[in-house]
Amino acid sequence: RKGEKNTPYLIGQEWISVEKMKGKNGISALWEHTGTARDNKDPLIGFEVDTARSSPYTESSSMEQFDALKLYESILKTIRKFGE
């Protein structure tokens, strides 16, 4: 999925894709709040979760997609501007 994804505190954009693996499929999730130019109390904020991994020994996700999305969503809702 992709598009606008707002938290209780910030307006942002997200991009989530399924990473096809030989074992469990992973996810790659990115959320970004662009901030306000020349305002150090409203900086660009980026958050990324990537559960797909590939090594000589494994090509599988480190966790189930459902759990990875729950983790991503639970952390995302805690991100806020300074002083709020």
C-alpha positions in Angstrom: 0.0 0.0 0.0 1.1 3.6 -0.4 -0.2 7.0 0.2 -1.0 9.4 3.0 -0.7 7.9 6.5 -1.2 10.3 9.4 -0.4 9.6 13.0 -2.2 11.3 15.8 0.5 13.9 15.7 2.0 14.1 12.2 1.0 14.1 8.5 3.1 11.6 6.5 3.4 9.3 3.5 3.9 5.6 3.6 5.1 2.9 1.2 4.6 -0.8 2.2 5.5 -3.7 -0.1 5.7 -7.4 0.3 9.2 -8.9 -0.3 8.9 -12.3 -1.9 11.3 -14.8 -0.3 11.9 -18.5 -0.5 10.7 -18.9 3.2 8.3 -16.5 4.9 7.7 -13.4 2.8 8.9 -10.2 4.4 7.7 -6.6 4.3 9.5 -3.4 3.5 7.7 -0.4 5.1 8.7 3.3 5.0 6.9 6.2 6.5 8.0 9.8 6.2 7.0 13.2 7.5 8.6 16.0 5.4 8.7 18.6 8.2 8.8 22.3 7.8 11.7 24.1 6.1 13.8 26.2 8.5 11.9 24.9 11.6 14.1 22.8 13.8 11.0 21.8 15.9 9.4 20.2 12.8 12.2 18.2 11.1 12.0 15.6 8.4 11.2 12.3 10.2 11.7 8.9 8.5 10.9 5.4 9.9 11.6 2.1 8.1 10.9 -1.5 8.9 12.4 -4.2 6.7 11.9 -7.9 7.7 13.2 -9.4 4.5 16.8 -10.8 4.7 19.0 -12.6 2.3 22.2 -14.3 3.3 24.2 -17.4 2.1 22.2 -19.4 4.7 18.7 -18.0 4.5 16.3 -16.2 2.3 13.3 -15.6 4.6 11.6 -13.0 6.7 12.7 -12.6 10.3 9.0 -12.5 11.3 5.5 -13.2 10.0 4.0 -10.4 7.8 1.1 -9.9 10.3 3.5 -9.4 13.2 5.8 -7.1 11.2 2.8 -4.9 10.3 1.7 -4.8 13.9 5.2 -3.8 15.0 5.4 -1.1 12.3 1.9 0.3 13.2 2.5 0.3 17.0 5.8 2.2 16.7 4.5 4.6 14.1 1.7 5.8 16.3 4.2 6.9 19.0 6.2 9.2 16.7 5.5 12.9 17.4 6.9 16.4 17.1 9.3 17.8 19.7 7.5 19.2 22.7 4.2 17.4 22.2 
